[in-house]
Amino acid sequence: MKRYILGIESSCDETSCAVIDENGKLLSNVVSSQIDVHTKFGGVMPEIASRMHVEQISIVIKKAIDDANITFKDLKAIAVTRGPGLIGALHVGLQAAKTLALALEIPLIPVHHLAGHIYANTFIKELEYPCMALVVSGGHTQLVYMEKEFSFNIIGGTKDDAIGEAYDKVARVIGLGYPGGPKIDKKAKEGKPSYKLPTPHVDSPFDVSYSGLKTAVINLAHNTKARNETLNDADLCASFQQTAVHMVVKALTNALEVYPCKMVVVAGGVAANSYLRSYIKEQVKCEVLLPELWCCSDNAAMIAKVAKRMDELKMYAPLDIGVNPNWSLSDFIGDVKNG
């Protein structure tokens, strides 16, 4: 008799549930997005996100079970995002997962959100080690060296803003609205990188800084307006995007000189960026694995994918476990093993 793992993701503004079988085949992946609501506010409103998770979680879980054509009794484990993320949003998913695990008397598997993004690539192909993961999203920008499976060594990253956060702030200044990433990516295709923007200095060749770049764009916009001149939005988007992407890819290639790898994987929401996807393949000599576009945004399929591996290793959690909104990827496996 086949048994299945149900994954739950609620770290930010997507309520998602997925079912995966014992062979790693994805049977369902239901995502309820709140983006239309948060767009009105120019960004994610944590309290509203939590309330909407409460409204959707039971519906999404039931639909995932129905879409997979199984019953709750067919489940062997419940997986859930424990962190990082918005504390209230995480609580909704964890409480639902705990309730199911307790009622069904099956194990609970706590998954790190960023590990989910990294292993989302395995829907295409298994990772080859040693591997370097470039994690790029609205909340994170990290270089993660993986010598073997579940070995997460953070060797570099942003010293301030995440790359996705910088995209959102620049889009707001230009007047493109939220979310900024897709809008700037699209607008940049209409322009040329004609504005000279700075590359902020960092002490480590594996690190990046986006605060200075963001400030430079804001100052450029304000100064242009003060002179009664007009910005070319398409050219500015192209200029910003080129600078932002080149910075993080340069940090990656610097890291690969010190940490030779068989494969590079890109993970997180910014992995959907078309310029990044093409430029990184030009600059990196080893194999580059890019996630499917549907799997770049937050979803439960990636959580279930990690959980399958954890289930094989019997990496479960007690039912009194709490969320960890600031959970470091480097602590993930150690924290789970230590209970």
Secondary structure, 3 states (H helix, E strand, C coil): CCCEEEEEECCCCEEEEEEEECCCCEEEEEEEECHHHHHCCCCCCHHHHHHHHHHHHHHHHHHHHHHCCCCHHHEEEEEEEEECCCHHHHHHHHHHHHHHHHHHCCCEEEEEHHHHHHHHHHHCCCCCCCEEEEEECCCCEEEEEECCCCCCEEEEEECCCCHHHHHHHHHHHHCCCCCHHHHHHHHHCCCCCCCCCCCCCCCCCCCECCHHHHHHHHHHHHHHHHCCCCCCHHHHHHHHHHHHHHHHHHHHHHHHHHCCCCEEEEECHHHHCHHHHHHHHHHCCCEEECCCHHHCCCCHHHHHHHHHHHHHCCCCECCCCCCCCCCCHHHHHHHHHCC
